[in-house]
C-alpha cells in the first residue's frame, strides 16, 4: 500500500513525499481510512510506529476543505499529557500541512506566558495542540470558541489517565459540539481506557497494532547489576564512553537526581543536560533544541521525556533507575531504535529492584540478558528464582519450595500480577500510587516472598 491509496489531499501527499516517506505504517494503513470516513476511532500503537501521522494526516485532510462555520476557534484540537509531546505534534502538523493554504497551528502549554497565548488565540486557529490543564484555564476565561470544532484527538490517553488528567479531558469534551469526531490513541487499550472511550466516543472503530513485545525486537536490552550508587556511576561512565554511542537519554527516578547527575556528567567532560517537569518551557525548549541539533550527547531525564522525544541519533537509552511501572520501561527504551533503526537499552538494577525487574520481564514477555563489565563486576551475585520469564519450575521444585517455606509462593504471584495489571493500583484515576522509594537504590527489599530475584554474596 502507498500513501496515494489512502486518498489523502494532493497537498498532503506532496509534503509526505518531501519528508521521504513512501509506505504507510500499519497503524496509518488502518486508522487513516476510518478517520477520513468520519468514524470515531480508538487505537493502540506503541511509540515509534507513526501514530502521530495516523491522526494528523486525516486531520489535515479535513482542513483542506473550507469550514462551514465562521469563527476564530479551532477546527481540530489535540490533547497531550506533556509539553514535549505537544510540541512534537505541532511540528508534525506544520510539516505535513505546509502546502495547505492558511493552516495555523497553535500550541497552548503550561509554562508559556498567558499574554502570548491570548495573542495566539485572538487569531484564527485551525489546529490547537494543548495540555489539558492550560486549555481548561482558557476555556474558563472564555477565550476559546468551539463552534466550528470538527475533530478532538486524545493522544497518549493512557498517560493522561495515569497522570490524573481524565476529568479535565471530560470537562473539555463537554465544552465541544456533540457532532465532533473523537479519536483516542493509547499505548494500551485496557478496561480503564474502555471506560473513558465509552463516555467520549460514539460507536468507535477499534484498532490494535504492535504489541510491546514486537516493538522491542530492534532494541538490544542489557542488564547490569549494581551494588550501590557509586557502582552505578562507574557503570554509567563506562557505557557513555562507548565510541558507538552517538546520543543517549539517561532516565532517573526524581527531578533532583536528574539535575545532580547531569551536573556531575558535565563536570566530567560530557555534553550533558537535564530535562524534567520543574524547568520552565523556555529552558525545556532550549534543551530539546540542543539535543536535536547534536549539541547534547547525554540528556538526563525523568519520565516526562519518555514520550514525545523523537531524535534519530539516540542510540542508547540508560535506565539509571528502573521505572516503577513496567509500561514506562517500554516507553523509555522506545526513544531509541526508531523508524526501523536499531538501538541499545541498558538498565542498572540493585538487589532491591527484583520486583520491578520481574514485572518488566512479564510485561514484555522477554528476559533481559545480564552483562558484566570486566573490572566493574558486582559484589553481589544474582540467584534467579524459578518464576523468572522462560525459567519455570518443575513439579519437584514446586514441592521442594513449598515444603521448605511452609506456604505456596503462587499466592504471592497472583497478587503481584493484580497490582501490575493496573486494575488495582489504589486510585489510578488520581495518579500513580507511590508504592516504593524513588531511588533505584532505596526500594524495599524482596523479603515478602514475592516473585523476582534473590541475591547472595559472591564467595
N, C-alpha and C positions, 0 to 999 in steps of 0.2 A: 504493500500500500504506500502511496505517496501523499504528500500534503494536498496535491491537487484533487485527490479522491475525496478529501474531507469537505469539498465545496466551500472553501473559505473565500472571502473577498479577494480579488486580484491584488489590491494594495497590500494586504496582509501577507499573501504568498510571496510578493516581491521582498518584503522585509525578512521573511523566514529564509529565503534563499541567500540574502545578503549575510545572514548570520551563519551560513554554511550548513544548515540542516536540510536533509533530503528525505528522511524517512521518519514518520511519527513514531513515538514510543507506544508501548501497549496501552498505557493509561490515556494517551492522547487519541489513539485509534478508537477506543471505546467511549470516552467521555464526550469528545467534540461533536460527533453526530447527534447524540442525545440532547446536548445543550443547544445546538443550532435548531433542533426540532422543537425547543421550548419546554422540555421536561425539567422538573426538579431532579437533582442528582445527589446521591451520597456515595462518595468514592473513597476507597482505601488505597493508598500508594505510599511507598517509602520515599525518603528524601533521595534526590538524585535521579528520579525516574521521569522527570519532565512534567510534574503535576502543575507547576505554576503556569506553564504554557497550555496545559489541558483546560484550564478555566479562563485564562487571559485571551487566548485566540478566539473562542466563541464570544467573549465579552466584546472584543474589538469588532467582531463581525456584526454584532448588534448595533454598535455605534456607527458603523459605516452607513446606516440608513438614518435619515433625519428624525429627530424626536417629534412626536405628535403633540406634545405639551410644551408651551413656552415657559421656561423657568431657568434660574441660575443654578438650581440644585443638581446633584449628581444623577447620572443615569445608571451608574454601576458603583456599588460600594463593596470594598473588600476589607474584611475584618481579620486582623492577625494578632497573635498573642504577644509578639515582641517588636520592638522598633527596627531591629536588624532585618527581620523578615518583611516588614512593611516596606522598607527601602528597597529590598530585593524585588518585591512585587512591582513597585513603582518603576524601577529600572526596566523590568521586563515589559511593562505596558508601553513605555516610551520606545523601547527597541522594536517591538512588533507592530506598533501603531505609527511609526514615523512617517509613513506615506499616506496616512489618512489625514484628511483636512480638519484643522481646528480641533484636535483632540487634546484637551487639557487634563493633565494628571496632577492631583494634589495629594500630599501626604499630611495627615494630622496625627501627630505623635506627642506623647508625654516628653517633657524636656525642651520642647520648642516654645519660643515666646508666643503668648496669646495674640499680641499685636500683629505679628507676622501671619499667624493662622487666620485671624479675622480678615486681613487684607486678601489672602488667597481665597477665602470663602466668599468674598464680596464679588468675585468674578465668576463667569460661567464655568462650571466644573462638569467634566464628563466622567472621570474615574476618580473616586475618592478612596484612598487607602488609609486605614486608621487602626489604632489600637482602641479597644472598647471604652476604657475609662475616659480618655480625652474626647472621644466622639460624643459620649453622653454629656460631658460638660458643655459642648457647643449646642447640642440638642436642647438642653435645659435653658440655655441663653437665647434660644430662638434664632440661631444663626444658620440653620440648615433647613432647606426646603426639599422634602422628599416627593413632591408631586409627580415628577417625571422619572422616578426610580424604576428601573426595569429589572435589575439583577442585584441580588445580595449574595455575596460569597463569604463563607466561613472557612478560612484557611487554617490548617492545623487545629481543628476543632477539639481534638483530644488534649492538646496542650492548653487550650483555653479552659477546658473543663478542669484540668489539674490545677491551674493557677487561680481558679475561683472566679472566672470571668463570665460563666454561662448566664448568670442572672442579668448581667449587663447586656449580654448579647440578646437575651429575650426582650429586654427593655427597648433596645434599638430596633429589633424586628417589629415590635408592637407599634413603633412610630412610622413604619413604612407602609406603603399600599399593600393590600391583600393580594393584588394582582401580580405582585413581583414574582420573578423566577428565583428560586433559592438553591444554592449549591453548597454542599458540605463536603470538605476534603479533610481526611484524617489519616494518620499512620495506621490506626486500627479502627475496626468497627465492632465495638462490644456493646453490652447491654446499656451502659451509661450513655453512649453515643446514640444508640437507638432511641432512647427516651427523649434526647434533645431533638433528634430528627422528627420524631412523632409530633412535637409541638410546633416546629418551624417549617417543615416541608410538606408538600401535597403530593401524595402517591409517588414518591421518588423512585427513580431507577437506581438500582444498587449495583455498584461496580467494585470489584476487588481484584487487584493485581499485585504481584511482587510481594511475597512473604518476607519476613525478617531474615529467614534462612537464605533464600536465594539472593537477597540484596547483598549479603556478606561474602559471596563467592569470590569476588575480585579483591578482597581485602585480607591480607595475611595478618592473623591475630597472634600476638605473642604475650606471654605472661612471665613476669619476673617477681619472685618472692623477695620482699624487703623486710629486714629486721626492725628498722626504725626510720625516723625522718632523715637522719644523716645518711643512711644507706640508700634511701630513695633519691636524695640529692646527688649522690655519686653515680647511681644508675642513670639518672636523667642526664647528667653531664656526659656520660659515655654515649648515650643514644643521640644526643644533639650534635655530637662531633662526627657523626657518620657522614662521609662525603656524599652519600646518595640522598641525604635529606636536603630538599630544597626549602620547603617551608613546613612548619609544624604548628599544631594547636595543642597546648598542654592544658588539661582540664583539672581544676582544683574544686574542692568542696565548698569553699567560702570566698567571699569577696576579699577579705583581709589576706587570706592565703594567696590569692591571685596577685595582689599588689606586692606582697612580700617576695614571692617567688620571682616575679618579673623584675623587681629591683635587684635581687641577687644575681639573676642571669645577666642583666645589663652590666652590673659591676664586674662580671666575669668576662665581658667582651662580646656577649651575644647581642644581636639586634633584636631586643625583646621589649614587649609592652603588654599591659594588662587590658582586659575588657570585661566589664561587669555592670550590674544594674545601678550602682551608685554614681557612675560617671554621667555627666550631662551629655546631651545629644551632640553638641559640637565636638566634645572630646571623643565620643564613640565614632562619629563620622570620620574624624581625623585619623583615628587608629585604623579603622577599616580601610580607608583610602591608602594608607601606608602599606597595609597588608596586600591589597590588590595590586599596587604598583611595584611590589617587591622590596619596599623599604624596610619591611619587618621580616625576619626569618623565623621568629618564635612569637606566637600570640598565647598569652596565659589567660585563660578564661574560665568563668563559671558556666553553668548550663544555659545562661542567657544566649550563648553563642552556639549552642548545639543545633539550632535550627536557624536557617536564614543566611548562612555564610556560604557562598559558592565561589571558591577560588581554585583555579585549575592546578596551581603549583603546590597545593598542600599534599605532600607525600606521606606525612606521618601524623597520626593522632596519638597523643600520650595521655593515658589516664593516670595522672599523679595520684589522685584519689578516685577510687571506684565510685560510680553513682549509686544512690540509694535504691533506685528503681531500674529494673532490667531494661525496660524500653528506652530509657535515657542512654544506655550503653550503645544501642543501635543508632540512635540519632547522633551521638557524639562521633562515633567512628565513621558515620556516613559523611563526614566532612572531607574525607579522603576517598580515593577510588571513584571519582565522579565522572560521568559522561563516558563510561567504558574504560577508564584508566584503572590502573592497579594502585593499591595503597597499602600502608602498614599501620596497624593499630597495636600499640604497646601499652600494657596495663601493669601497674605495680600493685601488689597485694601483700598486706601484712597478715600475721597469724589470726587477727581478729576480723578479717574480711571474708571468712569462709561462707557465711550465709549469703552475702551479696554475690560472691563468685558462683555459688551453686544456682542461684536464681537466674543469673545471666546465662549460664550454660543451658538451663532448662528452657528459658525463653527463646534462645536462638537455635536450640537443638544441636549445638556444636560444642565440642570440647576445645578449650583454649590451650594450646600446647605451651608447656612451661619451658623457659630457656634460662641458661646460666651463663653469665659473662665471666670468663677467666679472670681471677683476681678480685671479683666482686660477688663471690659465692655467698649465699645467705648462711648465717649460723644455724638457722632453723631448717629442719628437713621435713618437707610436707609428706604426710601419710594420708592418702586419699581414702575416704570412706567408700563403702561399696555402692552407695546410691548415686555416685557421680555419673554424669551422662556417658553412656557407652560402656559402663562397667557394673552391670547389675549383679547382685549377689545370687548365688545358687541356694537351693533349699537347705543344704547342710550349713552354709554360712549363716543363713537366717536363723536356724535353730540354735546355733552356737551363740550368736549375738543376743538373741532373746534370753537364752539361759544365763548368759554372763551378766546381763543388766537387770533382769527381772521384769522387763516390760518390752513391748514391741515398738521399735522405732517408727513403724509405719504410721502410728497415730500422729507423731510429730510431723511426718512428711505431709500428711493431709493438711495440717494447719498451715504449714509453710506455703503450700500451693494456694490455699484460700487467700492468704494475705497477698501473695504475689500477683494474683489474677486481677487485682484492682477492684474486686467486688466487696472487699471487707477491709478497707483502708482507714476506717474511722473518719468518715466525712470527706470523701473525695471532692464533693461539690464545693467545699470551702477551702480547698487547698490540700497539699500533701501532708500526711501525718509525719511528725518528727519521731521516727522510730529509734534511730541510733544516733551516735555522735556525728558531728560534721566532718571531723578529720578522718582520713583513712586509717590513721594510727590509733584512733581513740574509740573505735567501735567496740561494743561489748564483746566479750569473749564468747566462744561457742561452747558453753558449759551446760546447755539445757537439753542435750540430746537431739538438737535439730540437725537436719541433714546438712552436709557440707564437708569440710575438711578438718582433720585434726593434725596437730603439728607435734613433732618430737624433736628434742635436741639432737643434733648430729653428734655421733660418737667420735 
